[in-house]
Structures are given as C-alpha cells and as structure tokens.
Amino acid sequence: MSTYVGLLAMVVLALLGVGAAYLLWRATALHPEPVTVKPFLSGFDPQEHALSRFHARWYPMTLLFLAFDVEMLFMYPWAVVVAKMGASAVVEMFTFLGVLMAGVVWAWREGALRWT
C-alpha cells in the first residue's frame, strides 16, 4: 500500500490543480448577453451557411498539399537512418519521391496550380 501513496498524492494534486483552474475561470470569466454570443465569425452574422460546399477546384489542391505533407512525414525519419542503411535507402526514397511527383504532375495537368 505504501507504494501507491505517491501515485495517490499526484492524482489528488492534479485534481486540486484542475479544480483551482476551474474556480479561477469562473471568478474571472466575462458573461456577455446570450443574444450577442455566436460561435461563428466573432459574433457577426454569417454570410453563408456553415455547411456550404467547397468548389470542386479545391480538391486537386488538397491532394497536392497531402502529397507534399506525406513526403515530409516520411523524409524526416529517413534522414535519420539513411547513413546506416546506405544506398538502398536512397533508392527507396527516390522511388517514393517519383510516385509523389506523379501526383504533382497530375495536379499540374488538372490545373490545380492555377489560381484563376
């Protein structure tokens, strides 16, 4: 039982900290009129419906962004182990970059890089 005293003390301290933060928030929070509080555009009336659809031209741009995002996701760990793995890691990375470049070329062909 004595091994759990430290854990119990840490849980009690955490609960007291959360409770103190909540009480501090309740004491210092501003309570504006419910009519003026809106969760959209800082209280201004919205100009469009919240569930309006995006134009189809944004989807190729999204795919292009994801291609570059995934590229960076895999290049950071690769940069750490490339010295240990040698030439095979370099070949695998260039193969991966080639696949992503095919996606970039497709997006370019579809006009995702045009802003007009």
C-alpha positions, 0 to 999 in steps of 0.5 A: 500500500505504501507504494501507491501513496505517491501515485495517490498524492499526484492524482489528488494534486492534479485534481486540486490543480484542475479544480483551482483552474476551474474556480479561477475561470469562473471568478474571472470569466466575462458573461456577455448577453446570450443574444450577442454570443455566436460561435461563428465569425466573432459574433457577426452574422454569417454570410453563408451557411456553415455547411456550404460546399467547397468548389470542386477546384479545391480538391486537386489542391488538397491532394497536392498539399497531402502529397507534399505533407506525406513526403515530409512525414516520411523524409524526416525519419529517413534522414535519420537512418539513411547513413546506416542503411546506405544506398538502398535507402536512397533508392527507396526514397527516390522511388517514393519521391517519383510516385509523389511527383506523379501526383504533382504532375497530375495536379499540374495537368488538372490545373490545380496550380492555377489560381484563376 
